[in-house]
Amino acid sequence: MADADKLERLRAEFHSQTARTDWHSLQVHFARGAVVLVAPELDLVEVAVQLQVDNKPQFEQWIAAQMVGAVSPEQGQTFYEENTSLWTVVAPPWVLVQAPTSAVG
């Protein structure tokens, strides 16, 4: 398990890199299968941190609960047609995306 200082450094780094990005800008990453959709109820930065520290048990739980997974072709098409703006953070080689909740302005 990663130590607390490392986790906090990772959280700060990912938080500073989180941004809204339109779907059209993500097409190249989607085409290579590198876009991961994160459920709105999860903390995007925390998912990136857990990915970076290779927390497989946590990811298995999220995947089983359908809270983290690949963007389906249908979702990708909808995002493309609407040019959806998504919260994003890069956790190489992945781009994690999350649709803003309706409570976010």
Secondary structure by P-SEA (a helix, b strand, c coil): cccaaaaaaaaaaaaaabbbbccccaaaaaaaccbbbbcccccaaaaaaaaaacaaaaaaaaaaacccccccaaaaaaaaaacccccccccccbbbbbccccccc
